[in-house]
Amino acid sequence: MNPNTPVGCPQCGGQMDLWQAGRRLALTGLFASVTDWIEVDIYSCPACGRLAFFRTNFLPQPKKHVPVEPEPTDVDTAAFYVPGTGELVKCPVCGKEHPRDDAFCPLCGTRRDQPCPWCGKWFPAAQPVCPWCGHGRDEE
């Protein structure tokens, strides 16, 4: 691979640096003889420490653009969310006001009920203290 070509880390997305060029990597296995090897360039990610191996003189092909199919227009998406009729409450994650009897926030999808990190029972996400065990959501 060309050392001037930027290589993205598959783990964290950072840019990888060329660590060692032209190293011989032995091929072992059922069909490989003792003398089989390939030349590889080894790239290292300074952010997460991941190593990546590429064949020396390998030229990656540009990715092909795959067009996304548009969503069908004849689907009635309003039928998927039917708002409740209770008093309005504020979502603890995004702040959107929605009816109290909604099972989830229509904007960010956060469930109204969340499990207690201590006892595991579900209770409204807007309440800071579990009504069953008395522990707070943010207690450590």
C-alpha positions in Angstrom: 0.0 0.0 0.0 1.2 3.5 -0.7 2.5 5.1 2.5 1.0 8.4 1.5 -2.5 6.9 1.3 -4.4 7.6 4.5 -5.7 4.5 6.2 -8.6 4.7 8.6 -8.7 2.5 11.7 -11.5 -0.1 11.5 -11.9 0.0 15.3 -12.0 3.7 16.3 -12.0 5.5 12.9 -8.8 7.4 13.6 -6.0 7.7 11.0 -3.4 4.9 11.2 0.3 5.3 10.8 2.7 3.1 8.7 4.6 1.2 11.4 6.6 -1.3 9.3 6.8 -1.6 5.6 7.6 -4.7 3.5 7.6 -7.3 6.3 7.5 -11.0 5.4 4.5 -12.7 6.9 4.7 -16.5 6.9 1.7 -18.4 5.5 1.0 -21.5 7.5 -1.8 -24.0 7.1 -3.0 -27.0 5.3 -1.9 -26.0 1.8 1.1 -23.7 2.6 4.6 -25.1 2.4 7.4 -23.9 4.8 8.7 -21.3 2.3 5.4 -19.6 1.6 5.2 -16.0 2.7 3.7 -12.6 1.6 5.0 -9.1 2.0 2.8 -6.9 4.2 2.8 -3.3 5.4 1.8 -3.0 9.1 -0.2 0.0 10.1 -0.7 1.0 13.7 -3.4 3.2 15.2 -2.0 5.7 17.7 -5.5 6.2 19.3 -6.5 2.6 20.1 -3.4 0.6 19.4 -4.9 -1.7 16.8 -2.6 -3.2 14.1 -3.7 -3.8 10.5 -1.9 -5.7 7.8 -2.1 -4.8 4.1 -0.3 -6.5 1.2 2.6 -4.5 0.0 1.9 -2.7 -3.2 -1.8 -3.2 -2.8 -4.0 -0.5 -4.3 -7.5 -0.4 -2.8 -10.3 0.1 -5.3 -12.6 3.1 -4.7 -15.8 2.2 -3.0 -18.8 2.1 -5.3 -21.8 4.3 -4.5 -24.9 2.2 -3.9 -28.0 4.3 -4.2 -30.5 4.0 -1.5 -34.1 3.1 -2.4 -36.5 5.8 -1.5 -39.2 5.0 1.0 -42.6 4.2 -0.5 -44.8 7.2 -0.5 -48.1 5.3 -0.1 -47.2 4.1 3.4 -49.2 5.8 6.2 -46.4 6.5 8.7 -48.8 8.4 11.0 -50.4 5.1 12.0 -47.2 4.0 13.7 -47.3 6.6 16.5 -50.5 7.4 18.1 -50.0 10.1 20.8 -51.6 9.6 24.2 -54.1 11.9 25.8 -52.7 12.5 29.3 -51.0 15.6 30.6 -47.6 16.5 29.1 -44.3 15.3 30.6 -40.8 16.2 29.5 -38.5 13.5 28.1 -35.4 13.2 30.4 -33.1 12.7 27.4 -34.1 15.2 24.7 -36.6 17.5 26.6 -39.5 17.0 24.2 -42.9 17.3 25.8 -45.3 14.4 25.1 -48.4 12.9 26.7 -47.7 11.0 30.0 -49.3 7.8 28.8 -46.9 7.4 25.8 -44.7 4.4 26.2 -41.8 6.2 24.6 -40.6 9.6 23.5 -41.8 10.3 19.9 -38.6 12.3 19.2 -35.7 10.3 20.5 -37.4 6.9 21.2 -36.4 6.8 24.9 -38.8 4.5 26.8 -40.8 6.3 29.5 -40.0 3.4 31.9 -36.4 2.5 32.6 -35.1 -0.3 34.8 -33.6 0.5 38.2 -29.8 -0.1 38.1 -30.1 -1.6 41.7 -33.2 -3.8 41.7 -34.1 -4.1 38.0 -37.7 -3.1 38.4 -39.1 -0.7 35.8 -40.3 2.8 36.8 -40.8 6.1 35.0 -37.6 7.6 33.7 -38.5 11.1 35.0 -38.5 9.8 38.6 -35.0 10.1 40.1 -35.6 7.5 42.9 -36.9 3.9 42.5 -40.2 3.5 44.4 -39.4 -0.2 45.1 -35.9 -0.1 46.5 -35.4 3.6 47.3 -32.1 3.9 45.4 -31.5 6.8 43.0 -30.7 6.3 39.3 -27.4 8.1 39.6 -26.2 6.5 42.9 -22.9 4.7 42.7 
